[in-house]
């Protein structure tokens, strides 16, 4: 039986959304506010400020490109983005941070191509004082529904589930919370992310999770409330009383999360 040809042209976005719902009646939720297509991609590319990106990218309201969904779906290539940025820059040093991030994405892709066995398996052992078997196999229900009782974490989960997009720094917080605070295997978190992210790329996603977990880095990445407040103050609720689990110094959290490692003072 021949496959039917998908419709490509619509009078408006509502017609497109209705058509997609017919194709996937099982899908839940509303359509993302992120618009697809070459026209929207070109708008974002034109608006890209690589210099400002380098200075503000870690902040929740920083100047990020929002090009990742278009790169993931093949609307534009990494090389095309790089060439655009280099062409428009008079100071190569000032765009170095942005170019480096493109390089990381390219590295993850090439590493995955040559090491497919590591896409879903630990590259190295955990460096947390725990073995892989000590971690849970599934993401707990309270995380899946965004009801952890930690205000900033629940807000970031809401972004993921409701929009299909999360700021990269917030992705790091979420991954760290799931792996280190809740002791869940990075593979479970990576699968969960990919089930929601519009810009989900298996290589970039999974090896980033391994970097957080410490199975593809020299130490685990973790964070505290002070760090979230520094970068997301006014964007998510960072009130200490509503984020008690995170409200501690780094040495205190290190000793709490990784008791089998050498204790830190402070």
N, C-alpha and C positions, 0 to 999 in steps of 0.2 A: 504494500500500500504506500503510494507516494506521499511524502511530507507536504503539508500545505504551506504556501508561501505567506510569510508574516506580512501584515500591513505595515507600511513605512511612513505614510503621510496622513496627517490629521489636521483638522481645521483649528483645533485648539488643544491645550493640555488636558482639559477635562475629558475630551474624547479619547485621548491616549490612555489616560488612567482607567477609564471604563473598559477599554479594549484589553488592557493588561489584566484587569480583574476577571474578565471572561476567560483569559488564558490560564489564570492561576486562582481559581475560586477558593482554594485552600488557604491562600495568603491572608494574614491578619494585619490589622493596623491601617494607618492612613499613608498616602503617598508622601514621600520625602519632599522637603522644600528645596532640596538640591536639584537644580535643573540639569538635565543631560544634554548631549549633543555638541557638535563642533562650534556652533555660534556662542554658546555659553562658555565653552572652554576657551575660546579666543578672547572673550571679555575678561576672564580671570587672568589669562596670560598677559594681556595688555595692562591690567591693573597691578600686576605683580611688582612689588618693591623689594628686591633682593637685599638691598642694604638695610632697610628697616627690618626685614625678616631676621637678619643676623643679630640685630640689637634687641628685638622684642619677642622672638619666637617662643620663648618659654612661658610667656604670660598668657593668661586666658583670653585677654583682649588684644593680644599681639598681632602683628602683621604676618599672617600665614597665607600661603598661596591658595589653599583649597583646590589644588590641582590633582590631588591624589586619586579621586574617583575617575577622573578622565584618563590618567595614566594607567590605572588598573584595568580599565575597560578598552584600552587601545585607541582612544580618541586622539591622544598625543603621546609621543615617545619621550623618554628621558633626554635623549640627544636633542630633540627639538626644543625642549624647555631650556636645556643648558645653552644651546646656541643663541636663543633669544636673549637670555640674561647676559651672556658674554658680549654679544653684539651691542647691547645698549649701555654697557658699562665703560666708564673711563678709568676706573680704579679696580683692578682685578682683586686686590686684597680685600676690598669692602664687600665683595660678593662671595668670598671664600666659604663662609659658613653655609650658605645656601647650596653652593656647588658640592660641598662635602656631603650634605644630606642626600643629594641625588646620587653621589658616589656610593653611599651606604646602601641605598636601594638597589643599585646595580650590583654591588658586591653580594648582597643576600641572594639575588637572582642567580648569579653565576655560581655561587657556592652551592645553592640548591641543585642546579643543573648537574653539577659534578659530584654531589653527595646526597642523592635522593633519599638514602637510608636515614639521614639525620633530620629530614623534614618533620618527622613525628617521633623521633627517638633522641635521647639525650646525646649531645655531642661529647660531653664530659660528665663526670660525676658532679652532684650538687656540692657546693662549698659552704654549706650551711650547718654542718654538723649532723645532718640527717641523710639517710639513704633514700633513694627513690621510692622504695616500698613504704616509707613512713608517711607519704603524702596521699591524700584522698584521690579517688579516681574520678569523682564527679563534682561539679560546682554546686554548692548548697543552694536550696530553694530560695532562701532569703536574699541571696545575691542575685539570682535570676530575676526576681521580681522587684529588686531595688528596695528592700525593706531590711537593711542591715542594722538600722538604728544609728548609723554614722552619717550625718547630714551631707557632708561633701561627697562621700562615696555614693550615696543614694542619688545625688544630683548627677554625678557623672554616669551612673548606670542609666538614669532617665534619658540622658543625651544619646547614649548608645542604642537603647531599645526604641526610643521614639523618633529619632532622626536618622539613625544609621551612620552617624558621624560623631567622633569624640576628638577633642583637641589632643595632640600627640602627648603632651605632658600629662594630661589626665589619663591617657591610656597606660602610661607608666605607673601612675598611682594605683589604678585599678588592678593591673597585673601584679604589682607588688603586694597589694592587699590580699589578693586571692591566693598567691603562692606562699607568702611569708607570714601574713597575719592569720590566714585561715588554713594554711598548710594543705593546699590543693595542688595537684600536679599541673605543671604549666600546660600540658597537652589539653586538659579539660578546659582551661581558660581560653586557650588559643582557638579551640573549636567553637566555643561560645561567641567569641569576638567575630569569627568568620561567618557565623550564622546571622549576624546583624549588620556588619560594616558594609557600606556601599563601596568603600575603597579597599575592601578586603583583598589582600595579596598574600598567598600562603607563605611564600619565602620571607617577605618582610615581616609579616605578622609573627610567624612561628619562631624565627631566629631572634626577633626582638623579645619575645616571651622568654626564650632561653637565656638571653643576655640578662634580663631581670632576675630570672631564677638562679643564675650562676652556673648553668650547665653549658654556657657558651661565653663565659667571662670569668674574671679571676676573683669575683666576690659578689654576693647578693646585693641587689639594689633595694633599698627601703627608704622610707620618708617619714616625716612627722607633720603635725598640724601647722607648726610654724612655717614650714616650707610651702604647704598648700595656701596658707594665708598670704604669704609673700607674693605668690603668682596668681592667685584666684580670688583675692579679697574683693568683695562686692559683687562677685559673679556667682559664687556658691556660698552657703552658710558655713563660716569657719568659727562660729561661736564655740569656745572650749566645752561648754556644758552639753553641746549636741554632737561633739566629736571626741569624747573622752578617751577612746581607745588610742587615738593618734596623738593626744596631748601629753607628750613626754619628750625628754631630751633624746638625742641620738644614742648616747651610751646606754641610757635606760632601756630604750627600745631594742638596741642590739642585744643586751643581756637577756631581755624578755623573749625575743624572737629566736635567738640562736644560743641557748643556754649551754650547748655542748662545745661552743667555741670559746676561745680565751675571753675572759671578762674584760669589759672596758670600764674605765673610771670616768666620773663626771656626773 
